[in-house]
Amino acid sequence: MRHITLLSCVCFFLSLSSFSWAERFAAHENEVSVDLYAGYLVVVRGSLGRLEKRNFIIDTGTNPSVLDERIARQLGLSGSKERLRLVNREIDATTVFIPSIRLGPISRESLPMLVQDLSFLQRKLSLRIDALVGLDLLGDRSFQIDYASRQMIFGSAHPASRSVSFKSDPPLVTVEMMIENQPFRLLVDTGASGLILFDKRVSEKLLRQLVAAEARSWNMSGQFSMQSIQISHSRLGNAEFGTLRAYLTPDQSHGFEFDGLIGISILHASQISFDFERRLFTWQARSSRIPLMTEAEHAPRPSCQPLGAMSRSLAWGLAGISEDQ
């Protein structure tokens, strides 16, 4: 009888241990380590077909996701020609079907992706980028990006102090921001370092906005210029903002019902989440005493910070910006 009791105890504790290990394993499977560039740009590792440990930029302003042309050649992919709308002009692109793509617990087969030369990002970031991943892949499951702990976590988000409701669903999530007491519907773009507004929408909604400076910008097509203006008051959800700098670009929305792009860096967030069950974008403001990135973490830093910019009918990409002094 004693042996049965001891064996039962051993089995009980083994069962508890196995359950605890299974929980930890499941939690680990739902977490992906991230690196930050320029303090906001999220880079993770994933697989593309047979190619492992590829570098992805998480860019919620991109749809469909974008594959570097070098990877398309390695995988022997070919497809149909497209016209890619950028913030400043159109360029040629190709759409292919990637045999498989995996990021943490998320995997898809035969996902359509645009093919573009992403080598400009390597020149800016000193890092090879193999794909820009948007909500066409990620939009089926809620996720959180914790900038402080350098983790991307899939599943239900932790409560955050600030939130705003979605005005549209994936693959392009928009929210409403009040700017100078006027409503602006903005695309939430993790690939953006600032606030970009379409000039025509600004002229329709804001009566007087003086241009503060010219800005040099870059994307897949090369360099171009934008103008910047000062915003004295704005509000997103339950958060009030003081003075902000916004960048004006020609209206290339082509029928989409939003007025520009909102980059994550203006939120000064330690973490953000896309909660697709409750249709909420949430964020936690970080302490000013805790920087997200030290200068030594990724050197050299790019001279221009990447910003979200527009691509073809439902595609968006990266661009960069620096103020003229």
DOFI-886763 format. One record per residue (C-alpha): residue in one letter; y, z, x. Coordinates in Angstrom, 1 decimal. Last residue first. Example, Ala and Ser with C-alpha at 12.3 -4.5 7.8 and 13.67 -1.06 7.14 Angstrom:
BEGIN
<pt "s" <-1.1 7.1 13.7>>,
<pt "a" <-4.5 7.8 12.3>>,
//
This chain:
BEGIN
<pt "q" <72.2 -41.3 18.3>>,
<pt "d" <69.9 -43.7 16.5>>,
<pt "e" <67.3 -41.8 14.7>>,
<pt "s" <63.6 -42.4 15.2>>,
<pt "i" <61.0 -43.8 12.8>>,
<pt "g" <57.4 -44.8 12.7>>,
<pt "a" <55.1 -46.8 10.4>>,
<pt "l" <51.7 -46.3 8.9>>,
<pt "g" <50.0 -48.2 6.1>>,
<pt "w" <49.8 -48.7 2.3>>,
<pt "a" <47.6 -50.9 0.1>>,
<pt "l" <47.6 -51.4 -3.6>>,
<pt "s" <49.2 -54.8 -3.9>>,
<pt "r" <49.7 -55.2 -0.2>>,
<pt "s" <51.1 -52.7 2.3>>,
<pt "m" <53.8 -50.1 2.1>>,
<pt "a" <55.0 -47.6 4.7>>,
<pt "g" <54.0 -44.0 5.5>>,
<pt "l" <55.7 -42.6 8.5>>,
<pt "p" <54.6 -42.2 12.1>>,
<pt "q" <56.9 -40.3 14.4>>,
<pt "c" <58.6 -42.3 17.2>>,
<pt "s" <58.7 -41.3 20.8>>,
<pt "p" <55.0 -40.4 20.6>>,
<pt "r" <54.0 -37.1 22.3>>,
<pt "p" <52.5 -37.4 25.8>>,
<pt "a" <50.7 -35.1 25.6>>,
<pt "h" <48.7 -33.6 22.9>>,
<pt "e" <48.6 -29.8 22.9>>,
<pt "a" <51.1 -29.3 25.6>>,
<pt "e" <54.2 -29.5 23.3>>,
<pt "t" <52.7 -26.8 21.1>>,
<pt "m" <51.7 -27.6 17.5>>,
<pt "l" <51.9 -26.0 14.1>>,
<pt "p" <54.5 -23.5 15.1>>,
<pt "i" <54.2 -20.0 13.9>>,
<pt "r" <57.4 -18.0 13.8>>,
<pt "s" <58.8 -20.1 11.0>>,
<pt "s" <56.0 -18.8 8.8>>,
<pt "r" <54.3 -21.6 7.0>>,
<pt "a" <54.8 -22.6 3.3>>,
<pt "q" <51.5 -22.9 1.4>>,
<pt "w" <50.9 -26.1 -0.4>>,
<pt "t" <49.6 -27.4 -3.7>>,
<pt "f" <49.1 -30.9 -5.3>>,
<pt "l" <47.7 -30.4 -8.7>>,
<pt "r" <45.5 -32.5 -11.0>>,
<pt "r" <43.4 -29.4 -12.1>>,
<pt "e" <40.1 -31.0 -11.1>>,
<pt "f" <41.7 -33.3 -8.5>>,
<pt "d" <43.1 -30.4 -6.4>>,
<pt "f" <44.7 -32.1 -3.4>>,
<pt "s" <45.5 -29.3 -1.0>>,
<pt "i" <48.1 -28.4 1.6>>,
<pt "q" <48.2 -25.9 4.4>>,
<pt "s" <50.7 -24.3 6.9>>,
<pt "a" <53.4 -26.2 5.1>>,
<pt "h" <57.0 -27.0 6.3>>,
<pt "l" <57.4 -29.1 3.1>>,
<pt "i" <59.4 -31.8 4.9>>,
<pt "s" <56.4 -32.4 7.1>>,
<pt "i" <54.2 -33.5 4.3>>,
<pt "g" <55.8 -36.9 3.8>>,
<pt "i" <57.2 -38.0 0.4>>,
<pt "l" <57.2 -41.7 -0.4>>,
<pt "g" <59.4 -43.8 -2.6>>,
<pt "d" <60.6 -44.5 -6.2>>,
<pt "f" <57.3 -44.7 -8.1>>,
<pt "e" <56.1 -46.9 -10.9>>,
<pt "f" <54.4 -49.7 -8.9>>,
<pt "g" <55.7 -53.1 -10.0>>,
<pt "h" <56.3 -54.6 -6.6>>,
<pt "s" <57.3 -51.4 -4.8>>,
<pt "q" <59.0 -53.3 -2.0>>,
<pt "d" <62.5 -51.9 -2.6>>,
<pt "p" <64.3 -52.2 0.7>>,
<pt "t" <64.1 -49.0 2.7>>,
<pt "l" <66.3 -45.9 2.7>>,
<pt "y" <65.4 -42.9 4.8>>,
<pt "a" <66.0 -39.3 3.5>>,
<pt "r" <67.4 -36.3 5.4>>,
<pt "l" <67.2 -33.0 3.5>>,
<pt "t" <69.7 -30.2 2.8>>,
<pt "g" <68.2 -27.3 1.0>>,
<pt "f" <64.9 -27.3 -0.8>>,
<pt "e" <63.7 -25.4 -3.9>>,
<pt "a" <60.0 -25.0 -4.5>>,
<pt "n" <58.4 -24.5 -8.0>>,
<pt "g" <57.5 -28.1 -8.4>>,
<pt "l" <59.5 -30.1 -5.9>>,
<pt "r" <63.2 -29.4 -5.9>>,
<pt "s" <66.2 -31.1 -4.2>>,
<pt "h" <69.7 -30.4 -3.1>>,
<pt "s" <72.2 -31.8 -0.6>>,
<pt "i" <70.4 -35.0 0.3>>,
<pt "q" <71.8 -36.7 3.4>>,
<pt "i" <71.3 -40.5 3.9>>,
<pt "s" <69.3 -42.6 6.4>>,
<pt "q" <69.3 -46.3 6.9>>,
<pt "m" <66.3 -48.3 8.0>>,
<pt "s" <65.7 -50.8 10.9>>,
<pt "f" <62.8 -52.8 12.1>>,
<pt "q" <60.2 -52.8 14.9>>,
<pt "g" <56.8 -54.4 15.0>>,
<pt "s" <54.6 -55.9 12.3>>,
<pt "m" <52.0 -53.1 12.3>>,
<pt "n" <54.8 -50.5 12.0>>,
<pt "w" <58.0 -49.5 13.6>>,
<pt "s" <61.4 -47.9 12.7>>,
<pt "r" <64.8 -47.6 14.2>>,
<pt "a" <67.1 -45.5 12.1>>,
<pt "e" <70.8 -46.1 11.3>>,
<pt "a" <72.9 -43.1 10.4>>,
<pt "a" <74.5 -41.0 7.7>>,
<pt "v" <74.8 -43.7 5.0>>,
<pt "l" <76.9 -42.2 2.2>>,
<pt "q" <75.3 -41.5 -1.2>>,
<pt "r" <77.4 -41.7 -4.3>>,
<pt "l" <76.0 -42.5 -7.7>>,
<pt "l" <72.4 -41.5 -7.3>>,
<pt "k" <69.9 -42.9 -9.8>>,
<pt "e" <70.3 -46.7 -9.8>>,
<pt "s" <71.5 -46.9 -6.1>>,
<pt "v" <68.5 -44.7 -5.1>>,
<pt "r" <66.0 -46.8 -7.0>>,
<pt "k" <67.4 -50.0 -5.3>>,
<pt "d" <67.2 -48.3 -1.8>>,
<pt "f" <63.6 -47.4 -2.1>>,
<pt "l" <63.2 -43.8 -0.8>>,
<pt "i" <61.4 -42.5 2.3>>,
<pt "l" <61.2 -38.7 2.8>>,
<pt "g" <59.7 -37.7 6.2>>,
<pt "s" <56.8 -37.5 8.5>>,
<pt "a" <54.5 -39.7 6.5>>,
<pt "g" <50.7 -40.2 7.0>>,
<pt "t" <50.0 -37.4 4.6>>,
<pt "d" <51.7 -39.4 1.9>>,
<pt "v" <52.3 -38.1 -1.6>>,
<pt "l" <53.8 -41.1 -3.5>>,
<pt "l" <57.1 -40.1 -5.1>>,
<pt "r" <58.5 -40.2 -8.6>>,
<pt "f" <62.2 -39.3 -8.4>>,
<pt "p" <63.9 -37.3 -11.2>>,
<pt "q" <67.7 -36.8 -10.8>>,
<pt "n" <69.3 -33.4 -10.3>>,
<pt "e" <70.5 -34.3 -6.8>>,
<pt "i" <66.8 -35.1 -6.1>>,
<pt "m" <64.2 -33.7 -8.5>>,
<pt "m" <60.7 -34.5 -7.2>>,
<pt "e" <58.0 -35.8 -9.4>>,
<pt "v" <54.5 -36.3 -8.0>>,
<pt "t" <52.4 -39.4 -7.2>>,
<pt "v" <48.8 -39.8 -6.2>>,
<pt "l" <47.6 -43.3 -5.3>>,
<pt "p" <43.8 -43.7 -5.2>>,
<pt "p" <43.8 -41.4 -7.0>>,
<pt "d" <45.5 -40.2 -10.2>>,
<pt "s" <49.1 -40.4 -11.3>>,
<pt "k" <51.9 -37.9 -12.2>>,
<pt "f" <50.1 -35.2 -10.4>>,
<pt "s" <51.3 -31.7 -11.0>>,
<pt "v" <53.3 -29.6 -8.5>>,
<pt "s" <52.4 -26.5 -6.6>>,
<pt "r" <53.6 -23.7 -4.4>>,
<pt "s" <52.2 -20.2 -3.7>>,
<pt "a" <48.7 -21.5 -2.9>>,
<pt "p" <45.3 -20.4 -4.3>>,
<pt "h" <42.4 -21.6 -2.2>>,
<pt "a" <41.2 -25.1 -2.9>>,
<pt "s" <37.9 -26.0 -4.6>>,
<pt "g" <35.8 -28.3 -2.4>>,
<pt "f" <36.2 -30.0 0.9>>,
<pt "i" <37.9 -28.2 3.8>>,
<pt "m" <39.9 -30.0 6.6>>,
<pt "q" <40.4 -27.6 9.4>>,
<pt "r" <42.9 -27.1 12.2>>,
<pt "s" <43.4 -23.4 11.6>>,
<pt "a" <47.1 -23.6 11.1>>,
<pt "y" <47.2 -27.1 9.7>>,
<pt "d" <44.7 -26.2 6.9>>,
<pt "i" <44.0 -29.5 5.0>>,
<pt "q" <42.4 -28.9 1.6>>,
<pt "f" <40.1 -31.1 -0.4>>,
<pt "s" <39.2 -31.9 -4.0>>,
<pt "r" <36.5 -34.5 -4.3>>,
<pt "d" <36.4 -38.1 -5.7>>,
<pt "g" <39.8 -39.0 -4.1>>,
<pt "l" <38.6 -39.0 -0.5>>,
<pt "l" <37.3 -42.6 -0.1>>,
<pt "d" <39.9 -44.5 -2.2>>,
<pt "l" <42.1 -41.5 -1.4>>,
<pt "g" <42.9 -42.9 2.0>>,
<pt "v" <41.4 -43.2 5.5>>,
<pt "l" <43.2 -45.1 8.3>>,
<pt "a" <40.5 -46.4 10.7>>,
<pt "d" <39.5 -46.7 14.4>>,
<pt "i" <42.5 -45.0 16.1>>,
<pt "r" <42.4 -44.8 19.9>>,
<pt "l" <44.6 -42.1 21.2>>,
<pt "s" <47.7 -42.2 23.4>>,
<pt "l" <49.7 -41.6 20.2>>,
<pt "k" <52.3 -44.5 20.3>>,
<pt "r" <50.3 -47.1 22.2>>,
<pt "q" <47.1 -46.0 20.4>>,
<pt "l" <48.9 -46.5 17.1>>,
<pt "f" <50.0 -50.0 18.1>>,
<pt "s" <46.3 -50.8 18.7>>,
<pt "l" <45.7 -50.6 14.9>>,
<pt "d" <45.1 -54.4 14.5>>,
<pt "q" <44.3 -54.8 10.9>>,
<pt "v" <41.2 -55.1 8.6>>,
<pt "l" <41.5 -53.9 5.0>>,
<pt "m" <38.6 -51.9 3.7>>,
<pt "p" <36.2 -52.4 0.8>>,
<pt "l" <33.5 -49.7 0.8>>,
<pt "s" <29.9 -51.0 0.9>>,
<pt "e" <28.4 -47.5 1.2>>,
<pt "r" <30.2 -44.2 0.8>>,
<pt "s" <29.9 -40.8 2.4>>,
<pt "i" <31.8 -37.6 2.0>>,
<pt "p" <30.3 -34.3 3.4>>,
<pt "g" <32.1 -34.6 6.7>>,
<pt "l" <33.6 -38.1 6.9>>,
<pt "r" <31.1 -41.0 6.5>>,
<pt "i" <31.5 -44.7 6.1>>,
<pt "s" <28.8 -47.2 5.4>>,
<pt "p" <28.3 -51.0 5.3>>,
<pt "i" <32.1 -51.6 5.5>>,
<pt "f" <33.0 -54.3 3.1>>,
<pt "v" <35.7 -56.6 4.4>>,
<pt "t" <39.3 -57.5 3.4>>,
<pt "t" <41.4 -59.5 5.8>>,
<pt "a" <45.1 -59.3 6.6>>,
<pt "d" <48.1 -61.6 7.1>>,
<pt "i" <51.6 -60.1 7.3>>,
<pt "e" <54.3 -59.4 4.7>>,
<pt "r" <57.7 -57.9 5.4>>,
<pt "n" <59.8 -54.7 5.9>>,
<pt "v" <57.9 -51.8 4.3>>,
<pt "l" <54.6 -53.7 4.8>>,
<pt "r" <52.9 -55.9 2.3>>,
<pt "l" <49.5 -57.3 3.5>>,
<pt "r" <48.6 -60.8 2.4>>,
<pt "e" <44.9 -61.2 2.1>>,
<pt "k" <42.1 -63.3 3.6>>,
<pt "s" <38.5 -62.7 2.5>>,
<pt "g" <35.7 -61.2 4.7>>,
<pt "s" <34.0 -60.9 8.0>>,
<pt "l" <32.1 -58.0 9.6>>,
<pt "g" <30.1 -58.3 12.8>>,
<pt "l" <30.0 -54.5 13.3>>,
<pt "q" <31.7 -54.7 16.7>>,
<pt "r" <34.2 -57.3 15.4>>,
<pt "a" <35.2 -55.0 12.5>>,
<pt "i" <35.6 -52.1 14.9>>,
<pt "r" <38.0 -54.1 17.0>>,
<pt "e" <39.9 -55.1 13.9>>,
<pt "d" <40.7 -51.5 13.1>>,
<pt "l" <39.7 -50.6 9.5>>,
<pt "v" <42.3 -49.7 6.8>>,
<pt "s" <41.6 -47.7 3.6>>,
<pt "p" <42.5 -49.4 0.4>>,
<pt "n" <44.9 -47.7 -0.3>>,
<pt "t" <47.0 -45.9 2.3>>,
<pt "g" <49.5 -43.2 1.3>>,
<pt "t" <46.8 -40.6 1.5>>,
<pt "d" <46.6 -41.1 5.2>>,
<pt "i" <43.9 -39.1 7.0>>,
<pt "i" <43.8 -40.8 10.4>>,
<pt "f" <40.3 -41.5 11.5>>,
<pt "n" <38.8 -41.4 15.0>>,
<pt "r" <35.2 -42.6 15.4>>,
<pt "k" <32.4 -40.2 16.5>>,
<pt "e" <29.5 -42.5 15.5>>,
<pt "l" <29.2 -46.2 15.1>>,
<pt "r" <26.2 -47.4 13.1>>,
<pt "g" <28.3 -48.1 10.0>>,
<pt "l" <31.6 -46.3 10.6>>,
<pt "s" <31.2 -42.6 11.4>>,
<pt "g" <33.6 -39.7 11.3>>,
<pt "r" <36.0 -37.7 13.4>>,
<pt "v" <39.4 -36.4 12.2>>,
<pt "v" <43.0 -37.0 13.0>>,
<pt "v" <45.8 -35.5 10.9>>,
<pt "l" <49.5 -36.4 11.6>>,
<pt "y" <51.7 -33.3 11.1>>,
<pt "g" <52.9 -31.8 14.3>>,
<pt "a" <53.5 -35.1 16.2>>,
<pt "y" <49.7 -35.3 16.4>>,
<pt "l" <47.3 -32.8 14.9>>,
<pt "d" <43.6 -32.6 15.5>>,
<pt "v" <41.1 -31.8 12.8>>,
<pt "s" <37.8 -30.0 12.5>>,
<pt "v" <35.8 -30.8 9.4>>,
<pt "e" <34.5 -28.3 6.9>>,
<pt "n" <32.2 -28.8 3.9>>,
<pt "e" <29.1 -28.9 6.1>>,
<pt "h" <30.1 -25.6 7.7>>,
<pt "a" <30.3 -24.0 4.2>>,
<pt "a" <26.8 -25.3 3.4>>,
<pt "f" <25.5 -23.9 6.7>>,
<pt "r" <27.1 -20.5 6.2>>,
<pt "e" <25.6 -20.3 2.7>>,
<pt "a" <22.2 -21.4 3.9>>,
<pt "w" <22.4 -18.8 6.7>>,
<pt "s" <23.3 -16.1 4.1>>,
<pt "f" <20.4 -17.2 1.9>>,
<pt "s" <18.0 -17.2 4.8>>,
<pt "s" <19.1 -13.7 5.9>>,
<pt "l" <18.7 -12.4 2.4>>,
<pt "s" <15.2 -14.0 2.1>>,
<pt "l" <14.3 -12.6 5.5>>,
<pt "f" <15.5 -9.2 4.3>>,
<pt "f" <13.3 -9.4 1.2>>,
<pt "c" <10.3 -10.8 3.1>>,
<pt "v" <10.5 -7.9 5.6>>,
<pt "c" <10.8 -5.4 2.7>>,
<pt "s" <7.9 -6.9 0.9>>,
<pt "l" <5.9 -6.8 4.2>>,
<pt "l" <6.7 -3.1 4.6>>,
<pt "t" <5.7 -2.4 1.0>>,
<pt "i" <2.5 -4.3 1.3>>,
<pt "h" <1.7 -2.5 4.5>>,
<pt "r" <2.3 0.8 2.8>>,
<pt "m" <0.0 0.0 0.0>>,
//
